[in-house]
Amino acid sequence: MSSKAEVGHYSPSLGVSAENWFSINQLLPTILVLVGATIMVLIRFQGSNLDILKEASQTNLALICYLASSLLFGMYLMGREPLMKKMATWSMILGVMLNLSAWGMRWIEYTLFTQAQGDMSTLWQTLPLAEKINHTFPLSNLYDITLGLTTFLGLTSVLVGVRKRYDFLGAITMPVGALFLILAIFLGNDINQAIQPILRSYWRPIHVGVAALSYGVCSVTFAVGILYLLKDKMRPERIALTITLFGIGIYLLVAALFGNFSLTSGTFGMNIVMITPKMGEQPIRFSGARGD
């Protein structure tokens, strides 16, 4: 008798839920994000020059939505007010839509920039589609990767966080997404950065795209895992110790497999640039110190 009661009580926590993850109601917010972002990118692709459809504007608006969503999710967790939850969720959906759209705008701006370079304006129409993608795929520098990573983190948050059992997820992922976008803004969105010829391969979009996707998804799963450990009253010190030992174990495994992988070998140095009104930038160099 007690065993049946225990099974009935614990079955939701084991993932046996009547909730259908692939029902149209659960997927509707994600579909809304994809459709809305696609419409904005297509409008920009047709030649619209509205400031709101530029990549920098979309990134700034996404950051505002992420910050607002973080605040609203925090208020919801403190008061459990349904209105706060709805406002936080819609702010998250709008922010992810703008984030994804900004990444698409970035691709368009890369394309326009590439077409304006030298003879490329006349050669562009003759290039195969794969070559065009290799030249313009928006994962060429740290800014692009951070923008893409935040996009996939947001999409995962919308896909999972709209479900009732995971309505707390946005309170964790939205502040992280906001920090990533702030980092990207500080890095700068300059597209005048030539790609090394060796990187012009169809493997670059595949490799970097999968890496950015995995970073975004793993950021969400890592946050959820830490929350479940804290919920089970596992002390933060033990969590930190476990993560540290895992990192040390990976380091030792790589060192054993590949050799010559020492933390104390190499040349270290530091360069500081001093700016003066009369002489401009004057580098101050420090001699390298070996760590053998």
Secondary structure, DSSP 8 states (H G I E B T S, - for coil): -HHHHHHHHHTTTTT--S--TTSHHHHHHHHHHHHHHHHHHHHHHTT---GGGSHHHHHHHHHHHHHHHHHHHHHHHHH--HHHHHHHHHHHHHHHHHHHHHHHHHHHHHHHHHHTSTTHHHHGGGS-HHHHHHHH-S-SSHHHHHHHHHHHHHHHHHHHHTSGGGTTHHHHHHHHHHHHHHHHHHH---------GGG-STHHHHHHHHHHHHHHHHHHHHHHHHHHHHHTT--HHHHHHHHHHHHHHHHHHHHHHH----TT-SEE--EEEEEETTTEEEEEE---EE--
